Amino acid sequence: MSEYFSLSDSDVIGFDLDHTLCRYHLKETSRLIYESFARYLVEHKGYDQDLLNLTPATWDFCFKGLVVDLEDGNLVKLAEDGTVLRATHGTNDLSTEDIIKHYGPKREWMHFNSLNTSFTRSAKYYFYDNYFDLPGALLCGRVVDMLHKRGNEVNSDFWKDMVAAIDHNYKTSAFKEDAGTYFPSVKRDPGRYLQPCSDSVKTWLRSMKNAGKVLLLITSSHSDYCRLICEHILGKDFEELFDVIITNALKPGFFSLVPQQRPFRTLVNDVEESEGLPSLDKPGWYSQGNWPHLHELLKTMTGKPEPKVVYFGDSMRSDMFPACSFGKWETVMIVEEMEGEGVPKSDAAMSNEAQVEPLEKRGKFEEQGMKSPSDVSKQWGSYFVDSHRSGGGDEESQKLTWCCHCIHKYSTMAIPSVEHIADLPLDYKFSRFSPDKPCTTGYYPRPPDSLLKRCESLS
């Protein structure tokens, strides 16, 4: 395999939608998602009204890559070998002594093997790996704090209520029914939450299509929400940009290898036809589906027995791991945390933000300093690297986080946003991640600060 990677070598270029092609105003969206979940717990499940009150400082807790241990209410940040780097009970830090008491002198998290090898959901833990459910980590922590305050036992029962809150706001029918808090708010004021794509991204998509590439959009969002987003960020003619659009794809299940599991379905007025399709025979807009049937269509469309696919996504669990492991696709991970660690924002993104966020709209949270969920957290540290003291020793070592290790293992390369590469020629050669290269290789336009520092300290 070449140490470089170029889009011009691919036959098919695929995109996830949310937080990949579509960038959100993270602070606004995170507050909305938190409120959507918390309001449900208060109004439908009798939880304390205080869950709805947040200060800007509270948002420091909101950090991607945490795992919540549903049996005891701990949240943990893991190293690449499954060691617990940091942990909280609810939102309160556990000391080194507490961590050792809980996880033993080697600080080993007991479910690591099952999470690390398959990313499957479990009744024992939940992995927060995307911005759509991330505010739930903060809510989880606060629910555990509240249960303690009441003197209640913490067990996995609270999680059933959390799942009900997620389902209430995000279920397939919620958009059409105006149910919950999330969809009605985005429908009322899309510009408050969604950042339009820059002209350079639209030109880039067209240039790939003109160069004969097949363009895919694969999202787990339902068709009505997908249409709202795409019209807002790409324009009314967005369907012309893609050869195949797949909504309600139910990733990562989409990539699982048995095509019988979920056939593709056609849509009529955003309603799925009850009869599944035996195969895909032409480009178009479809719902649900599976990777093997899509693969057959791509062979026909490209005229190649093994079309080369590259796929852009932001979720390790839903995008990178399954597309790389099952689809054998090249994968480009969108890692907004790079911007929180010294990687400059793209020019297009900067001018975009200036246009769409007049100061009066930013509200008091901005002035009082709410942290963006993609920035480094005081409580949790860096997304990529963390210092670690082994039991009993004063030796401090810099360890890669498990999330960072997964990026290097399942992604071809990582970028903070598609805006960062949209102005480059299609045959631009990017360095790819490789086990025999320094761990800083594979990040474009440059690696995050914490990884650079770690490499300097090792050399």
URUR-V624669 format. One record per residue. N is the residue number from 1. RES is the residue in one letter. PSI is psi in radians with two decimals (none if undefined). D_LAST is the distance of its C-alpha to the last C-alpha in Angstrom with 2 decimals. Layout:
n=N res=RES psi=PSI d_last=D_LAST
n=N res=RES psi=PSI d_last=D_LAST
This chain:
n=1 res=M psi=2.35 d_last=26.54
n=2 res=S psi=2.63 d_last=25.39
n=3 res=E psi=-0.11 d_last=21.88
n=4 res=Y psi=2.81 d_last=23.84
n=5 res=F psi=2.34 d_last=26.44
n=6 res=S psi=2.42 d_last=29.50
n=7 res=L psi=-0.47 d_last=32.41
n=8 res=S psi=-0.34 d_last=34.84
n=9 res=D psi=-0.17 d_last=34.28
n=10 res=S psi=2.63 d_last=35.57
n=11 res=D psi=-0.53 d_last=39.26
n=12 res=V psi=2.35 d_last=39.18
n=13 res=I psi=2.09 d_last=37.24
n=14 res=G psi=2.66 d_last=37.62
n=15 res=F psi=2.42 d_last=36.97
n=16 res=D psi=2.88 d_last=37.16
n=17 res=L psi=-1.14 d_last=39.10
n=18 res=D psi=2.22 d_last=38.21
n=19 res=H psi=0.24 d_last=34.91
n=20 res=T psi=-1.40 d_last=34.18
n=21 res=L psi=-0.65 d_last=36.92
n=22 res=C psi=2.03 d_last=38.42
n=23 res=R psi=2.42 d_last=36.42
n=24 res=Y psi=2.74 d_last=38.05
n=25 res=H psi=1.81 d_last=38.28
n=26 res=L psi=-0.68 d_last=36.13
n=27 res=K psi=-0.85 d_last=37.60
n=28 res=E psi=-0.82 d_last=41.19
n=29 res=T psi=-0.71 d_last=40.73
n=30 res=S psi=-0.71 d_last=38.93
n=31 res=R psi=-0.71 d_last=41.75
n=32 res=L psi=-0.77 d_last=44.31
n=33 res=I psi=-0.76 d_last=42.80
n=34 res=Y psi=-0.84 d_last=42.56
n=35 res=E psi=-0.67 d_last=46.14
n=36 res=S psi=-0.81 d_last=47.34
n=37 res=F psi=-0.81 d_last=46.13
n=38 res=A psi=-0.71 d_last=47.12
n=39 res=R psi=-0.69 d_last=50.54
n=40 res=Y psi=-0.78 d_last=51.31
n=41 res=L psi=-0.67 d_last=50.51
n=42 res=V psi=-0.82 d_last=52.67
n=43 res=E psi=-0.53 d_last=55.56
n=44 res=H psi=-0.39 d_last=55.76
n=45 res=K psi=0.10 d_last=54.33
n=46 res=G psi=0.39 d_last=55.46
n=47 res=Y psi=2.85 d_last=52.09
n=48 res=D psi=2.27 d_last=51.91
n=49 res=Q psi=-0.49 d_last=52.41
n=50 res=D psi=-0.33 d_last=49.61
n=51 res=L psi=-0.44 d_last=47.06
n=52 res=L psi=-0.19 d_last=47.97
n=53 res=N psi=2.05 d_last=47.01
n=54 res=L psi=2.50 d_last=43.46
n=55 res=T psi=2.76 d_last=41.94
n=56 res=P psi=-0.63 d_last=39.17
n=57 res=A psi=-0.50 d_last=36.84
n=58 res=T psi=-0.50 d_last=37.46
n=59 res=W psi=-0.21 d_last=35.46
n=60 res=D psi=-0.47 d_last=32.14
n=61 res=F psi=-0.42 d_last=32.60
n=62 res=C psi=1.89 d_last=32.77
n=63 res=F psi=2.23 d_last=29.42
n=64 res=K psi=2.52 d_last=28.78
n=65 res=G psi=0.02 d_last=27.49
n=66 res=L psi=2.66 d_last=29.39
n=67 res=V psi=2.25 d_last=31.54
n=68 res=V psi=2.24 d_last=34.86
n=69 res=D psi=1.86 d_last=36.26
n=70 res=L psi=-0.32 d_last=39.91
n=71 res=E psi=-0.44 d_last=41.36
n=72 res=D psi=0.01 d_last=40.18
n=73 res=G psi=0.29 d_last=39.21
n=74 res=N psi=2.56 d_last=35.55
n=75 res=L psi=2.37 d_last=32.88
n=76 res=V psi=2.59 d_last=29.41
n=77 res=K psi=2.18 d_last=25.91
n=78 res=L psi=2.55 d_last=24.16
n=79 res=A psi=2.99 d_last=20.67
n=80 res=E psi=-0.39 d_last=20.02
n=81 res=D psi=0.16 d_last=21.57
n=82 res=G psi=0.05 d_last=24.55
n=83 res=T psi=2.48 d_last=23.65
n=84 res=V psi=1.96 d_last=25.40
n=85 res=L psi=-0.79 d_last=22.94
n=86 res=R psi=2.72 d_last=25.84
n=87 res=A psi=2.71 d_last=29.54
n=88 res=T psi=2.75 d_last=32.81
n=89 res=H psi=2.05 d_last=36.41
n=90 res=G psi=-2.26 d_last=38.14
n=91 res=T psi=0.09 d_last=36.36
n=92 res=N psi=2.25 d_last=35.76
n=93 res=D psi=2.46 d_last=32.38
n=94 res=L psi=2.36 d_last=32.22
n=95 res=S psi=2.92 d_last=30.75
n=96 res=T psi=-0.73 d_last=28.28
n=97 res=E psi=-0.79 d_last=31.49
n=98 res=D psi=-0.74 d_last=33.26
n=99 res=I psi=-0.76 d_last=30.48
n=100 res=I psi=-0.65 d_last=30.52
n=101 res=K psi=-0.69 d_last=34.32
n=102 res=H psi=-0.76 d_last=34.34
n=103 res=Y psi=0.13 d_last=31.60
n=104 res=G psi=2.94 d_last=31.40
n=105 res=P psi=-0.46 d_last=28.84
n=106 res=K psi=-0.01 d_last=26.31
n=107 res=R psi=0.77 d_last=27.07
n=108 res=E psi=2.26 d_last=27.88
n=109 res=W psi=2.16 d_last=29.77
n=110 res=M psi=-0.41 d_last=32.65
n=111 res=H psi=0.18 d_last=33.18
n=112 res=F psi=-0.74 d_last=29.62
n=113 res=N psi=-0.71 d_last=30.54
n=114 res=S psi=-0.69 d_last=33.42
n=115 res=L psi=-0.77 d_last=31.57
n=116 res=N psi=-0.51 d_last=28.46
n=117 res=T psi=-0.40 d_last=30.53
n=118 res=S psi=-0.27 d_last=33.37
n=119 res=F psi=0.30 d_last=32.99
n=120 res=T psi=2.70 d_last=36.70
n=121 res=R psi=2.70 d_last=38.57
n=122 res=S psi=2.71 d_last=39.64
n=123 res=A psi=-0.13 d_last=42.24
n=124 res=K psi=-0.38 d_last=39.70
n=125 res=Y psi=2.89 d_last=36.88
n=126 res=Y psi=2.31 d_last=36.20
n=127 res=F psi=2.11 d_last=32.94
n=128 res=Y psi=1.76 d_last=32.80
n=129 res=D psi=0.17 d_last=30.97
n=130 res=N psi=2.82 d_last=32.95
n=131 res=Y psi=-0.24 d_last=34.53
n=132 res=F psi=-0.55 d_last=38.02
n=133 res=D psi=-0.06 d_last=38.01
n=134 res=L psi=-0.74 d_last=35.23
n=135 res=P psi=-0.34 d_last=37.75
n=136 res=G psi=-0.48 d_last=39.16
n=137 res=A psi=-0.75 d_last=36.20
n=138 res=L psi=-0.75 d_last=37.32
n=139 res=L psi=-0.74 d_last=40.92
n=140 res=C psi=-0.88 d_last=40.15
n=141 res=G psi=-0.73 d_last=38.59
n=142 res=R psi=-0.58 d_last=41.61
n=143 res=V psi=-0.75 d_last=44.09
n=144 res=V psi=-0.75 d_last=42.65
n=145 res=D psi=-0.75 d_last=42.95
n=146 res=M psi=-0.72 d_last=46.51
n=147 res=L psi=-0.69 d_last=47.48
n=148 res=H psi=-0.79 d_last=46.38
n=149 res=K psi=-0.63 d_last=48.35
n=150 res=R psi=-0.14 d_last=51.38
n=151 res=G psi=0.29 d_last=50.85
n=152 res=N psi=2.69 d_last=50.51
n=153 res=E psi=2.47 d_last=48.56
n=154 res=V psi=2.02 d_last=45.38
n=155 res=N psi=-3.05 d_last=45.45
n=156 res=S psi=0.05 d_last=44.84
n=157 res=D psi=-0.65 d_last=48.21
n=158 res=F psi=-0.48 d_last=46.74
n=159 res=W psi=-0.55 d_last=44.66
n=160 res=K psi=-0.66 d_last=47.90
n=161 res=D psi=-0.66 d_last=48.78
n=162 res=M psi=-0.77 d_last=45.37
n=163 res=V psi=-0.70 d_last=45.83
n=164 res=A psi=-0.64 d_last=49.38
n=165 res=A psi=-0.72 d_last=48.11
n=166 res=I psi=-0.82 d_last=45.66
n=167 res=D psi=-0.73 d_last=48.43
n=168 res=H psi=-0.67 d_last=50.99
n=169 res=N psi=-0.52 d_last=48.93
n=170 res=Y psi=-0.04 d_last=47.31
n=171 res=K psi=2.72 d_last=49.93
n=172 res=T psi=-0.64 d_last=51.06
n=173 res=S psi=-0.12 d_last=54.39
n=174 res=A psi=-0.62 d_last=53.13
n=175 res=F psi=-0.87 d_last=52.77
n=176 res=K psi=-0.65 d_last=56.32
n=177 res=E psi=-0.05 d_last=57.81
n=178 res=D psi=0.66 d_last=56.05
n=179 res=A psi=2.73 d_last=55.04
n=180 res=G psi=-2.87 d_last=52.50
n=181 res=T psi=-0.55 d_last=50.85
n=182 res=Y psi=-1.09 d_last=48.00
n=183 res=F psi=-0.77 d_last=49.81
n=184 res=P psi=-0.65 d_last=52.77
n=185 res=S psi=-0.77 d_last=50.48
n=186 res=V psi=-0.65 d_last=48.44
n=187 res=K psi=-0.68 d_last=51.72
n=188 res=R psi=-0.67 d_last=53.25
n=189 res=D psi=1.23 d_last=50.49
n=190 res=P psi=-0.64 d_last=47.88
n=191 res=G psi=-0.35 d_last=46.56
n=192 res=R psi=-0.44 d_last=45.52
n=193 res=Y psi=-0.51 d_last=43.04
n=194 res=L psi=2.39 d_last=42.22
n=195 res=Q psi=2.14 d_last=40.48
n=196 res=P psi=2.57 d_last=42.21
n=197 res=C psi=2.54 d_last=40.15
n=198 res=S psi=2.85 d_last=39.76
n=199 res=D psi=-0.58 d_last=41.83
n=200 res=S psi=-0.60 d_last=38.71
n=201 res=V psi=-0.73 d_last=38.06
n=202 res=K psi=-0.73 d_last=41.75
n=203 res=T psi=-0.70 d_last=41.71
n=204 res=W psi=-0.79 d_last=38.57
n=205 res=L psi=-0.76 d_last=40.34
n=206 res=R psi=-0.67 d_last=43.45
n=207 res=S psi=-0.59 d_last=41.63
n=208 res=M psi=-0.72 d_last=40.17
n=209 res=K psi=-0.72 d_last=43.66
n=210 res=N psi=-0.46 d_last=45.16
n=211 res=A psi=0.13 d_last=42.70
n=212 res=G psi=0.18 d_last=44.30
n=213 res=K psi=2.55 d_last=41.68
n=214 res=V psi=2.22 d_last=43.09
n=215 res=L psi=2.27 d_last=42.00
n=216 res=L psi=2.58 d_last=41.93
n=217 res=L psi=2.11 d_last=41.87
n=218 res=I psi=1.96 d_last=41.38
n=219 res=T psi=2.58 d_last=41.68
n=220 res=S psi=-0.15 d_last=42.78
n=221 res=S psi=2.63 d_last=44.77
n=222 res=H psi=2.83 d_last=48.51
n=223 res=S psi=-0.63 d_last=50.17
n=224 res=D psi=-0.70 d_last=51.84
n=225 res=Y psi=-0.68 d_last=48.66
n=226 res=C psi=-0.75 d_last=46.80
n=227 res=R psi=-0.77 d_last=49.61
n=228 res=L psi=-0.84 d_last=49.51
n=229 res=I psi=-0.90 d_last=45.77
n=230 res=C psi=-0.67 d_last=45.92
n=231 res=E psi=-0.63 d_last=48.99
n=232 res=H psi=-0.73 d_last=47.34
n=233 res=I psi=-0.44 d_last=43.96
n=234 res=L psi=-0.34 d_last=45.08
n=235 res=G psi=2.86 d_last=48.85
n=236 res=K psi=-0.45 d_last=52.03
n=237 res=D psi=0.41 d_last=51.47
n=238 res=F psi=-0.53 d_last=48.13
n=239 res=E psi=-0.44 d_last=49.60
n=240 res=E psi=-0.36 d_last=49.87
n=241 res=L psi=-0.40 d_last=46.09
n=242 res=F psi=2.47 d_last=45.63
n=243 res=D psi=-0.71 d_last=47.26
n=244 res=V psi=2.25 d_last=46.82
n=245 res=I psi=2.23 d_last=46.49
n=246 res=I psi=2.03 d_last=46.06
n=247 res=T psi=2.91 d_last=46.61
n=248 res=N psi=0.72 d_last=46.78
n=249 res=A psi=-0.23 d_last=44.40
n=250 res=L psi=0.85 d_last=43.54
n=251 res=K psi=2.63 d_last=39.94
n=252 res=P psi=-0.07 d_last=38.26
n=253 res=G psi=-0.48 d_last=41.65
n=254 res=F psi=-0.64 d_last=42.20
n=255 res=F psi=-0.13 d_last=39.67
n=256 res=S psi=2.65 d_last=41.03
n=257 res=L psi=-0.16 d_last=42.55
n=258 res=V psi=1.94 d_last=46.25
n=259 res=P psi=-0.38 d_last=48.12
n=260 res=Q psi=-0.39 d_last=51.13
n=261 res=Q psi=-0.89 d_last=49.31
n=262 res=R psi=1.78 d_last=49.60
n=263 res=P psi=2.80 d_last=51.57
n=264 res=F psi=2.61 d_last=51.31
n=265 res=R psi=2.57 d_last=54.08
n=266 res=T psi=2.83 d_last=55.69
n=267 res=L psi=2.44 d_last=56.27
n=268 res=V psi=2.04 d_last=59.53
n=269 res=N psi=0.82 d_last=59.30
n=270 res=D psi=0.23 d_last=56.00
n=271 res=V psi=2.30 d_last=57.64
n=272 res=E psi=2.37 d_last=56.38
n=273 res=E psi=2.49 d_last=59.06
n=274 res=S psi=-0.48 d_last=59.84
n=275 res=E psi=2.13 d_last=59.83
n=276 res=G psi=2.71 d_last=56.42
n=277 res=L psi=2.42 d_last=55.96
n=278 res=P psi=-0.48 d_last=55.90
n=279 res=S psi=3.00 d_last=53.43
n=280 res=L psi=2.14 d_last=52.16
n=281 res=D psi=-0.09 d_last=54.16
n=282 res=K psi=2.80 d_last=53.36
n=283 res=P psi=2.89 d_last=50.95
n=284 res=G psi=-2.89 d_last=51.74
n=285 res=W psi=2.16 d_last=51.01
n=286 res=Y psi=2.93 d_last=50.84
n=287 res=S psi=2.63 d_last=50.13
n=288 res=Q psi=-2.23 d_last=48.26
n=289 res=G psi=-3.04 d_last=47.79
n=290 res=N psi=2.73 d_last=45.26
n=291 res=W psi=-0.75 d_last=42.66
n=292 res=P psi=-0.71 d_last=44.65
n=293 res=H psi=-0.67 d_last=47.63
n=294 res=L psi=-0.73 d_last=45.48
n=295 res=H psi=-0.72 d_last=43.82
n=296 res=E psi=-0.75 d_last=47.33
n=297 res=L psi=-0.73 d_last=48.26
n=298 res=L psi=-0.59 d_last=45.13
n=299 res=K psi=-0.80 d_last=46.03
n=300 res=T psi=-0.79 d_last=49.47
n=301 res=M psi=-0.60 d_last=48.26
n=302 res=T psi=-0.27 d_last=45.73
n=303 res=G psi=0.37 d_last=47.82
n=304 res=K psi=2.45 d_last=44.79
n=305 res=P psi=-0.55 d_last=44.64
n=306 res=E psi=1.42 d_last=40.99
n=307 res=P psi=2.47 d_last=40.25
n=308 res=K psi=2.12 d_last=36.60
n=309 res=V psi=2.38 d_last=35.99
n=310 res=V psi=2.42 d_last=33.21
n=311 res=Y psi=2.25 d_last=33.48
n=312 res=F psi=2.27 d_last=32.21
n=313 res=G psi=2.96 d_last=32.19
n=314 res=D psi=-0.16 d_last=30.78
n=315 res=S psi=2.24 d_last=31.37
n=316 res=M psi=-0.77 d_last=29.26
n=317 res=R psi=-0.74 d_last=32.36
n=318 res=S psi=-0.47 d_last=34.97
n=319 res=D psi=-1.14 d_last=33.23
n=320 res=M psi=-0.96 d_last=29.87
n=321 res=F psi=-0.90 d_last=30.28
n=322 res=P psi=-0.65 d_last=33.92
n=323 res=A psi=-0.63 d_last=33.74
n=324 res=C psi=-0.79 d_last=30.80
n=325 res=S psi=-0.79 d_last=32.11
n=326 res=F psi=-0.77 d_last=35.85
n=327 res=G psi=-0.33 d_last=36.25
n=328 res=K psi=0.58 d_last=33.43
n=329 res=W psi=2.73 d_last=33.03
n=330 res=E psi=2.51 d_last=30.06
n=331 res=T psi=2.38 d_last=29.03
n=332 res=V psi=2.06 d_last=27.73
n=333 res=M psi=2.31 d_last=26.93
n=334 res=I psi=2.04 d_last=27.95
n=335 res=V psi=1.58 d_last=25.56
n=336 res=E psi=-0.39 d_last=27.12
n=337 res=E psi=-0.37 d_last=24.52
n=338 res=M psi=-0.63 d_last=22.22
n=339 res=E psi=-0.41 d_last=24.78
n=340 res=G psi=-0.10 d_last=24.37
n=341 res=E psi=0.94 d_last=20.71
n=342 res=G psi=-0.15 d_last=20.92
n=343 res=V psi=2.10 d_last=22.07
n=344 res=P psi=2.59 d_last=25.37
n=345 res=K psi=2.68 d_last=28.57
n=346 res=S psi=2.67 d_last=30.33
n=347 res=D psi=-0.72 d_last=33.19
n=348 res=A psi=-0.74 d_last=35.69
n=349 res=A psi=-0.66 d_last=34.66
n=350 res=M psi=-0.83 d_last=34.92
n=351 res=S psi=-0.57 d_last=38.40
n=352 res=N psi=-0.84 d_last=39.40
n=353 res=E psi=-0.70 d_last=38.68
n=354 res=A psi=-0.68 d_last=40.54
n=355 res=Q psi=-0.78 d_last=43.54
n=356 res=V psi=-0.20 d_last=43.88
n=357 res=E psi=1.37 d_last=43.15
n=358 res=P psi=2.64 d_last=45.63
n=359 res=L psi=-0.69 d_last=44.98
n=360 res=E psi=-0.38 d_last=48.02
n=361 res=K psi=-0.38 d_last=46.79
n=362 res=R psi=-0.39 d_last=43.54
n=363 res=G psi=3.11 d_last=45.56
n=364 res=K psi=-0.40 d_last=44.94
n=365 res=F psi=-0.70 d_last=41.88
n=366 res=E psi=-0.87 d_last=39.88
n=367 res=E psi=-0.63 d_last=41.13
n=368 res=Q psi=0.05 d_last=40.35
n=369 res=G psi=0.83 d_last=36.77
n=370 res=M psi=2.28 d_last=36.48
n=371 res=K psi=2.41 d_last=32.85
n=372 res=S psi=2.44 d_last=32.37
n=373 res=P psi=-0.29 d_last=31.39
n=374 res=S psi=-0.11 d_last=28.43
n=375 res=D psi=2.82 d_last=26.90
n=376 res=V psi=2.45 d_last=24.50
n=377 res=S psi=2.43 d_last=26.73
n=378 res=K psi=-0.69 d_last=27.05
n=379 res=Q psi=-0.61 d_last=28.21
n=380 res=W psi=-0.26 d_last=25.83
n=381 res=G psi=-2.57 d_last=22.64
n=382 res=S psi=2.60 d_last=20.55
n=383 res=Y psi=-0.44 d_last=21.63
n=384 res=F psi=-0.68 d_last=18.14
n=385 res=V psi=2.62 d_last=16.06
n=386 res=D psi=2.69 d_last=17.44
n=387 res=S psi=2.63 d_last=16.83
n=388 res=H psi=2.24 d_last=18.54
n=389 res=R psi=2.19 d_last=20.18
n=390 res=S psi=2.75 d_last=21.52
n=391 res=G psi=2.19 d_last=25.20
n=392 res=G psi=-0.42 d_last=26.11
n=393 res=G psi=2.66 d_last=22.62
n=394 res=D psi=-0.08 d_last=21.22
n=395 res=E psi=2.13 d_last=17.61
n=396 res=E psi=2.25 d_last=16.26
n=397 res=S psi=2.69 d_last=13.67
n=398 res=Q psi=2.02 d_last=12.80
n=399 res=K psi=2.54 d_last=14.65
n=400 res=L psi=2.45 d_last=15.55
n=401 res=T psi=2.81 d_last=19.26
n=402 res=W psi=-0.68 d_last=21.72
n=403 res=C psi=-0.76 d_last=22.80
n=404 res=C psi=-0.76 d_last=19.41
n=405 res=H psi=-0.74 d_last=19.12
n=406 res=C psi=-0.65 d_last=22.69
n=407 res=I psi=-0.82 d_last=22.02
n=408 res=H psi=-0.51 d_last=19.51
n=409 res=K psi=-0.68 d_last=22.02
n=410 res=Y psi=-0.07 d_last=25.31
n=411 res=S psi=2.58 d_last=24.70
n=412 res=T psi=-0.72 d_last=24.38
n=413 res=M psi=2.96 d_last=22.89
n=414 res=A psi=2.43 d_last=23.07
n=415 res=I psi=2.72 d_last=24.76
n=416 res=P psi=-0.48 d_last=26.15
n=417 res=S psi=2.80 d_last=29.67
n=418 res=V psi=-0.44 d_last=31.72
n=419 res=E psi=-0.56 d_last=32.57
n=420 res=H psi=-0.38 d_last=29.08
n=421 res=I psi=-0.02 d_last=29.85
n=422 res=A psi=-0.44 d_last=33.65
n=423 res=D psi=-0.03 d_last=33.92
n=424 res=L psi=2.65 d_last=31.82
n=425 res=P psi=2.67 d_last=33.77
n=426 res=L psi=-0.45 d_last=34.19
n=427 res=D psi=0.25 d_last=32.56
n=428 res=Y psi=2.36 d_last=29.31
n=429 res=K psi=2.00 d_last=26.42
n=430 res=F psi=2.53 d_last=23.79
n=431 res=S psi=2.43 d_last=20.52
n=432 res=R psi=2.74 d_last=20.98
n=433 res=F psi=2.51 d_last=18.88
n=434 res=S psi=2.38 d_last=18.04
n=435 res=P psi=-0.46 d_last=16.78
n=436 res=D psi=0.24 d_last=15.08
n=437 res=K psi=2.82 d_last=13.28
n=438 res=P psi=2.63 d_last=10.38
n=439 res=C psi=-0.07 d_last=12.30
n=440 res=T psi=-0.20 d_last=12.72
n=441 res=T psi=2.25 d_last=14.97
n=442 res=G psi=-0.17 d_last=18.58
n=443 res=Y psi=2.31 d_last=19.06
n=444 res=Y psi=2.40 d_last=21.59
n=445 res=P psi=-0.30 d_last=21.94
n=446 res=R psi=2.85 d_last=18.38
n=447 res=P psi=2.78 d_last=16.19
n=448 res=P psi=2.68 d_last=17.08
n=449 res=D psi=-0.81 d_last=15.55
n=450 res=S psi=-0.61 d_last=14.43
n=451 res=L psi=-0.68 d_last=12.34
n=452 res=L psi=-0.79 d_last=10.72
n=453 res=K psi=-0.72 d_last=10.05
n=454 res=R psi=-0.72 d_last=8.74
n=455 res=C psi=-0.69 d_last=6.19
n=456 res=E psi=-0.73 d_last=5.31
n=457 res=S psi=-0.44 d_last=5.64
n=458 res=L psi=-0.48 d_last=3.79
n=459 res=S psi=none d_last=0.00
